[in-house]
Amino acid sequence: AAIQKSLFDEYLQSFKLIDIEPNVITSACFSNWNLVRQTDLDKGAASVILVDIESQNTDLTIYKDNRFVFTRNISIGSGDFTDILKSQPQLPLEKPEDIELLWGLGKQSGSLEGTKADTFMEIRKRLQNEAEILRKEIELTIQHYYQITHGNRIDKCLLLGVGSQMKGLVDFLKQRLEIPAEELDIPDNKLE
């Protein structure tokens, strides 16, 4: 990956301030792929799209036969969703079915009344719009891969990053993506 030296040095400065000298520096797309390979979730899939949802952006990286094909970064992250949720903190979301309903995954219930129901539906609409943009970007990346490889398809979508911990978002994407999707779950013994 190419990066301006001044920007690279700026990132390294944080480590130098606490007297840590990095020995190995790698890009996020390669370090994430190493995590995937440790979980064996790539087994049986010739091509995989890795969706790393961080707080400010999302990396979309495609691998084929354990080889890096390409990566792109989009400016949607989990922070966009939490900002929407924080804008109305009075919403009662203790029950799992409330969270499913908020993301448009559950059946409409009459548990909320009046202005609370209106607020709930407005937040739901905003969350769904943002999640739909993310879904479209994933599909656009998959379509780009299909075009540049003259018909090769993606076998699996793996979701990771802080955004994959957000209740409801991964389920929203799983239900709407055209390929099988799952959350990357790394066993503790693989992290040692």
N, C-alpha and C positions, 0 to 999 in steps of 0.2 A: 504494500500500500504506500502511496506517496503522500507526504505531508510536509508543509513548510517547516524548515528547521526552527524558526522562531516560535512557531506554535508548539512544536514537539518539545523544545526546551522549556516552554511555559508549563506544560504538563509535568515534566520531570522536576521542575522547581519545587513542587509540593513535597516530593520525596526527599529532596536535598535539605529542605527546611527542618526535617525531623531526623536528619543524619542517616538516611537510608539510600544506598546506592544500588539501583536496579541492576541485576545481572542479565536478565532476559526481558525483552520487550516484544510483545506480539500484538497483532490487531485483535479486536473483539471477535471478528468472524472466525478466526482460527482457534482462539481459546474456547469459544462456544462449541465449535465442532469437536474439540477434544473432550468436552463434557458429554456431548451426545454419544460419542464413541464409547465412553466409559459406561453408559447406561445400556448399551446394546439396542437402543430404540431404533437405530438405523438399519438393523438386520432385516433382511427380506425386502428392503426398499432400494431400488436402483437410484432413485433421485428423491431428495428431501429438500423442503424449504424450511429454514430455521427462522422463526419470527421472534426476535428478542425485543420485547416491549419494555423499554426503560422509562424513567420518569419524564424525560423531555422529548425523546424520539424513539423510533423503532428501526432496528436493523433487519432487513430481509435478505437472507443469504441462501443461495442454492448450491447444493452439492450433488454430484452425480458420480456413482461408483467410487465413493470416498474421496472425490477430488472436488476442490473448490471451482465453481463455475463463475459466479459473479455475486456481488452484493450491492445493495442500495440502501440508503437511509432516508426515512421520511420524518417529518416534523410533528408526528403525533405520538404522544406517550401517555403513561398512566396519569401524569399530572393533569392532563386535559380532562380526564374523567373525574378525578378527585376534586378539581376546581368546580365542576358542575355539581357534584354531591355536596360540597361544602357550602355552596351558595344557599342551600335550604336545610340547615341542620335539624329543623324540627320534625322532619319526616320520620315516622316510626318504622324501622326496618329490622326488627329483632328476629322475625321469623324467616326461615329460608324461602317460603313461598312469596314473601314480600319482596325479597331480592330478585327472585325469578320474575315476578310481575314487573318490577322496575325495569328490567332489561327486555321486557316483552316476551319472556319465555313461558310465563304461566298464564292461566286463564284469568280474565278480569273478575275481580270480586268487589262486592259492595262494602268492604270493611272500612273504607275511608269516605268521609262525607264532606260536602260543601267545599270550602276553600282548600282544605287539605287535599281533597281528591283532585282539584284543579291544579294545585301546586305539584302533586305527585305526577300527574299526566304531563305537565310541562317539563319536569326534570326527566321523566322517562323519554319524552320526545328528543330532548337535547342529548341524552346519553346514547340513544339509538342512532341519532344522526352522526355522532362522533364515531361510534363503533362501526357504523356502516361505511364511513370513509376509510377506516382502517381495513375493513374487509375488502373493499374495492381495490385498495392499494396492494393487498396480498394477491388478489385475483389478477390484477394488472401485471404484477411481477411474474406470476405463473404463466400468464399469456405471453409475456415477453420471452420467457424461457422456451415456450412451445414454438414461438416463431423463429428464434435464433438457432434452434436445434432441429428445425424442419420436422416437427411433429412429436418430439419426445415429451412425455408427460411427467408430472410430479406425482410420486407415489404417496407421499405423506407430508403433513405439516406438523412441525414440532414447535410448541409455544413455550417460551421461557422469559425470564426477566421479572422485574418487580410487577409489571402489569399482569402477568399470568397469575399473580396471587390475588388480584382483585376479584372478589366474589361476583360471579355473573358474566364477566367479560369473556372468559375462555369458553363458557357454555354458549354464549351468544355466537362466538366465532365458529365453534364446532358445528352448530346447527345450520349455519349459513354458508360455510365454505363448501366448495364442490368436491373437495378431496378429504380423506380421513385426517383428522387433527387430534392431537393429544398434547397434554401438558408434560413438559420435561420434568421428571421427578428423579432427583439424583440421590441414591441411597447414601447414608452417612459413611459407610465403609469405603465408598468410592471417592469420597472427598478427602480421606486421610492422606 
